[in-house]
Amino acid sequence: MPTRRSLFAVVAIITLVAPAPALAQDKSIVVASTTSTQDSGLFGHILPLFKAKTGIDVKVVAQGTGQALDTGRRGDADVLFVHAKAQEEKFVADGFGVKRYPVMYNDFVLIGPKSDPAGIKGMTDVAEALKAIKSKGAPFISRGDRSGTHIAELDLWKAAGIDIGKEKGPWYKEIGQGMGAALNTASAANAYVLADRGTWLSFKNRGDLDILVAGDKRLFNQYGVMLVNPEKHPHVKKALGQAFIDWLVSPEGQKAIADYKINGQELFFPNANAPGA
Amino acid sequence: MRAPVTDLPIVLDDVSFSAGGVTILEHISLALVAGSPTVLIGPNGAGKTTLLRLVMGLIPPARGRVTWGGREQAASTHRAIVFQRPTMLRRSAAGNVRYALAAAGVPRTRRAASAVELCALVGLTGLERRPARKLSGGEQQRLALARALAKEPQILLLDEPTASLDPAATKAIEDVIRKVAASGIKVVMSTHDLGEAKRLAGEIVLVHRGRVIESGPAETFFSAPKTEEARRFSAGELLV
């Protein structure tokens, strides 16, 4: 039978060895990212791998890129993972981010009903396709949420010589929602919509929709990652956040991204080392 | 300066609703944006009233999400709904409107004048003092519209506003709806009257057996419907 002394010794040893809960470090970070990284299933694939390696829990706030950048400016996230290079570079230049790292790319595709009232199927010039959609007044669903996809869409209308803010009609609906909701709405309305290929490939409720236009260089979609500047927001978890960034751009992280496939098809293409990305 | 709060667009993302074990609506994805009236059409029992209740925020979806101006929780301050058989308070017509103005937070000193203006807007000038329960069916509908407009809503939802009204009363209601829509208020209404849909709709949403079968600009819906159900419904056939 253990003596009181030996029991006391055991308790003391356990107390010394086990970390006191009050002192245990909170190994988690908040990453503000886009709905495409979430809705496509990419985060569901890579974040468990990152946690298994580092023990760091990543809590994702999935928003449009514009909202994610606002979140970063307020210091409500440790890391941003978005896809609007010009805005990311401005974020860093304005002192809100430490450094921008390219991570991966995919492409946007112009989705629409198989009946294709605008007659754009197979076009290789996305600007001409958008002109056709507008001239037919064919229903078009816009994210309308200042996301990277929304910004890309607005840039494409500009490339088509269309001031969509002034020239839109009832055919153009801005829903202010993420990619999943935009695709659901487009599917229900048999409308055109610009989507990132990753979310499209994992989207199940396709209805009568299909990819109609792809491959134009202007549909290239580059993602970048940045640590929110702890000089602006001292509470930012600098070491943990940088560990996430370092992992993403490492060979292991890049492989994890490349390994994420749906029906054998790769959704995102790692390019952390691509010059100018 | 912050942008004013708006409930638009109203987005239903893969929404389903059941009651008593019965599926009433399923996989509804719809975006209601500013602009011309959106008219829900479809046979009785299709789910149009339930859809309006979801849009108003009176009932939560069983699955999916409804957002108002991007917000999942949005008080109904900017929305108003008029049901098919509105309840009249035991007051005069103007008294009913003053009650609605009070509920909307309008100061007491302004209510009398505002009630008169709203009665005029809906064509009830001269009937302000009549007991509301003694008004005709069409007049009561117009009074219900006036009460709803007391809130200065951004969105006005109308459930079969002209059902069981005679043609003259129907025209009076439709004239009010046109005026309201022209003032910038987003009107979303249900009807099973195809003619009314053609007269009022900028956008049509065909609901049948709890699903949205087809939606789009009214002109396209009636001239070149895409689905068999839309073709048959437009041709006046019964959808069972």
Contacts between the chains, C-beta under 8 A, distances in Angstrom:
chain1	res1	chain2	res2	distance
A	115	B	226	6.9
A	137	B	217	7.5
A	139	B	216	5.9
A	139	B	217	7.6
A	141	B	31	6.9
A	144	B	9	7.6
A	145	B	70	7.2
A	170	B	35	5.5
A	170	B	36	6.4
A	170	B	202	6.0
A	170	B	203	6.9
A	170	B	217	6.1
A	171	B	217	7.0
A	173	B	9	7.1
A	173	B	31	5.1
A	173	B	33	5.0
A	174	B	9	6.7
A	174	B	33	6.8
A	175	B	9	5.2
A	175	B	11	4.9
A	175	B	31	4.5
A	175	B	33	7.5
A	176	B	9	5.9
A	176	B	11	7.1
A	176	B	67	7.7
A	176	B	69	7.1
A	176	B	70	4.5
A	177	B	11	5.3
A	177	B	13	6.7
A	177	B	67	6.7
A	177	B	70	7.2
A	180	B	13	7.2
A	181	B	11	6.0
A	181	B	13	4.1
A	181	B	29	7.5
A	181	B	65	7.6
A	184	B	13	5.4
A	184	B	14	5.2
A	184	B	29	3.8
A	185	B	11	6.8
A	185	B	13	7.4
A	185	B	29	5.0
A	185	B	30	6.9
A	185	B	31	4.8
A	187	B	29	6.6
A	188	B	28	7.4
A	188	B	29	4.0
A	188	B	30	6.3
A	188	B	212	5.5
A	188	B	215	6.7
A	189	B	29	8.0
A	189	B	30	7.8
A	189	B	31	7.6
A	189	B	215	5.2
A	189	B	216	6.4
A	190	B	214	7.7
A	190	B	216	7.2
A	190	B	226	6.5
A	205	B	14	7.0
A	205	B	27	7.3
A	205	B	29	7.8
